[in-house]
């Protein structure tokens, strides 16, 4: 009898849906990115025409005080290409401990450097398809990256403690999955580098809609 009871209970438990973490999905009202900071009279000399910079996007992330964040994205290695005399992607987010490589896809030298306090580096000049050193981001904050040869080129890397983040599309839409239920602060870094924030409640197994605007 007991064996039958345990078997029946196991079958019933096996048919129950597994609990799922929550999702936050919504839209950020994007603003206008600042123009590149170049010297007066700057005229880039390139073999091929300069392609347009990527359209502005925002980075959205969730934070919660008093917790230890899962280290689920610290091993990621992102690739930030130099293509068409622009960094692509020009906006990216990583978890602290992740790394980046900077492959050159143009037919000219590029130089990748940053004077940001949280991650200063200078990779020197390198040719097309020549390997670039790998840079690890070990402190949270915003890293601004440039090319010494082409002043108009720029890239923004936001280094975060949290693994719950996303880059919006060009309409400001985003989706962040795998979030444990609870109360969070939701923040966004806009194309202008201004920041906005709000609060959000994540519910187990459900999608929470969010609209962020200034």
N, C-alpha and C positions, 0 to 999 in steps of 0.2 A: 504493500500500500504506500509506504514512504517512498519507495523507488519510483512508483507511478506519479506521486505528487511532485517529486523533484523534477521528473522528466517533463511533466506538464508545465511547471513553472519555467523551466529552461526554454521550452518552446515559446511560451508567451513572451518572455523577456527578449527572445531572439526576434520577435515580430515587431517590437517597439522601435520607432525611429530613433536613430542616434541623435543626441543633442548636437546642434551646430552653433558655431559662433555667429555673431551678428555681422551685418553689412551696413555701411553708411554710404549712401549714394546721393548725388545731387549736382548742384551747379554753383560756380563762383562767378560773380560779376567781374569780368576782367576789365582792367584799365589799360592805358597806353604805356608801353615801355619807354624808358628814357632813351634818347639817341646816343649812339656810341660817343665816348669822350675821346676826341682826336685833336691833334694840334691844329691851329689855324692854318689854312691853306693845304692841309693834308690831301695828297693825291696819290693813291696807291698805284704802284706799277706792277702789273701782273701780265702773264702770258695770255691767259684766257679771261673772259669777262667775269666779274664778280657776281655770283648768284645772290639772290635775296636772302636776307636773314630769316630764320624761322619766325612764324607768327607767334605772338605772345601767348604764354601759358602760365598757369599758376601751379604752385605746389601746395597740396593739402595734406595735413597730418593730424593725428590724434595724440594727445598727451594725458597722462594721469599721474598725479603726485602720489608718492608713497609706495610705488610698486617697482619691481625689478622687471625691466622689459625683456621679452624673449629675444634671444640672439639669433633670430632666424635668417637675417640678411647680411650678417657681418662678413660672410665669405664671398659675397658677390664681387665680380670684377666687371665693371661697366666699360664700354668702349665709347669714347668721345672722339669722333672723326673730325679731321679737317678736310672739308670737301666743298668745292666751289668758293673757297676763300671765306668759309664760315665754319664755326664749330657746330657739329650736329651729333647729338642734340645740344641746344644752347642752354637748356634748363634741365636739371636732373636732380634727383634726391637719392641719397644713399644712407644706410644705417652706419653709425660709427663702427669702424673696423673694416669697412668695404674698401675696395681699391678701384683705380681707373687706369686705363691705357689710352693713348692718344695717336692712333694710326693716321698717317698722312696719306691722303688719297689725291692730292693735287700734284701737278708736275713742277712744283717749285718747293724750295725750302720753307719750312715753318719753324717757329720757335714757340714753345708753350711755357708760360710762367705764371706765378701768382705771388703777390706781395701780401696776401691776406695773413693776418696774425695767427690764425689757427692752423694754417698750412702754407708755409712759404716754400717755393721750389722754382727751379729753372732747369728745364730739360735740354737747353741748348738748341742748336739747329739740326734738323734731320730731314732727309729726303723722303720721297714717295716710297711707301711700303717698307721703310727702314724702321726697325723696332724702336719703340720709345720705352723709356723706363716706366715701371709701374709705380703709381703713387698711391699710398695708403692714407686714408683719412681717419685719424685717431682722436680727433676732438670735434665736438659738435659746433656748428655755426655755419656761416655763409662763406664759401670760397669763391673768389672772383678770379677768373682765368683769362689770359690774353695771349696774343701773339706779338712778339717784339718786332717782327717784320711788317705785319699788317695791323695797323692800329685799330681798325674798325672791328676786328674780330674779338668776340667776347663769349664767355660761357659762365654760367652760375651753377655751382654745386652746393646744395644744401645738405649738410651732414647732420643727421638726427639721431637721438638716442632711441627713439621709438621705431618699431618695424612697420607701423601702420601708417602708410603714406601712399600718395599717388600724385602723378602729374596730370593735370587736366588736358583735354583736347583743346582745340582752338576756339571752341564755343564755351569753354569753362566747365564742361561736364567731367565728372570723376566718379570712381567707385573704389571703395576700400573694403576688402573682405577679411575674414578670419579674426574678428575683433571679439574678445571676451566681453560678456555683458557688464554693464556698469555705466557710471557717469564719467564723461571725458570733456576735456577742452579740445575743440577743433579749431585749427589755425590754418591760415593760408598766406603764402608769400605771393604777392601779385607781380605782374610784369614790371611795374614801376618800382618794385622792391619795397613797397608799403606792405604792412601786415594787417590782417583782420582776424578776429577770433570770436568764438561763441561757445556755447555749451551744448552737449548732445548726450542723450541717453541711448545706449546700445542695448537692444533686447535680444535674448537668446533665440537664434534661428529666424530672425526677422530682418527686414531691410528698413532702415531709418532714413527718411528723406531729409535733405538739408539744403538750404539756400543761404549763401554767404555773400554779403555786400557791405560796402562802406556806408 
